[in-house]
Amino acid sequence: RQNAHRSLFIIMTDGKLKPAILIISDTASQDPSSDKAGAALTATFAAEGSWEDPVTKIVPDNVLDIQRTICNWTDGEEFFNLIVTTGGTGFAVKDNTPEVR
């Protein structure tokens, strides 16, 4: 994790934090134009001013896809200061987001 501390210092020296937006939606994973939350969150980060443009990814409501993306974003070389998740709010049998650990 020494590299993580060095990377955090480098990120902070330009005054901008790195956000990521994970959109969890079976519908949006098939048709990205159906998602409205990603654009709204991106606009919020832009208006605030201390954030870089967020990285956005859409995944279906699938436990492995959700876990894999979050783990890559938190433990990978290019980690993010903040990860926001949106979608996956249903409670049907196939909706997995509340159970992702």
N, C-alpha and C positions, 0 to 999 in steps of 0.2 A: 504494500500500500504506500510505499515511499513515493512512487510515481504519481499516485493519486494526489498526494499532498502538493507535489510540485505542479501538477496540472491545475489544481485549484488555485494556486498562487498565480499562475499564468492567466487563468481565466479572469481572476479578479483584478489584475493589473489594468485591464482596459475598461473596467467599470461595468461590464455587461455580464449578466448571468445567463446560463444556458438552460432553457426550458425544453421539455418534450411533451407532446400531447399524444396520448394513446386513445384512439377511438375504437370502442369495442361494439361491433354491430354486424350481425349477419347481413342485414340489408345493405349497409354502406360498404361492406367488403365486396359485395357484388356490383354495387352502383355508387361510387364515391360521391356523385353529385347529390345523392339523397341526404348526405350529412350536412347539418347546419351548425353544429356545435364547434367543429374545428375552426371554421372561419370566425366565429364569435370569440373564441378563446385567443386566436391569433391576433385579432384586433385589440383585445384587452391587453395582451403583452406589448403590442406596438404603442398603445396609448400611454402605458405606464412609463416607458422610456429606459428603464434600467435592464431590459432583457434583450438578448439577441432574438432574431426571428426563430420561432420554435420549429423543431423537427416534429413532423406529424406522421403518424402511422395508423392505418386502419387494419384491424384484425377481426376475424369472425369471433363470435362468442364461444371460444374454445379454450379450455384451461391451459393446454400446452402452449398455444400461441401467445396467450396473455402472459404466462409465467416467463416464457423464453424472451419475449420483448422486454419486459421489466428487468429481468436479470441482466440482459445485455446492456441495457441503459444504465444500470446501477453499478455493475461490476466490470464493464468493458473498458477498453482504453479511452473511448470517447464518452465518458459519463456525463450526466446532466445534473444541474443543481436542483431542479424541480421536475417531477413527472406528474402530470395531471391526467387522470383517466376520465373518460366520459362514455356514456352508453352502457349497455349490458344491464339495464335496470329491470328487466322483466323477471317474473317469477314462475315461468313455465318450466317444465321438466328439463328442456334443453338449455336454459339460461344458467350459465356457470359462474358468472362474475362474482356473486357473493361468496362462493366457496373457494376462490383462488387464494392460495396462501403462499 
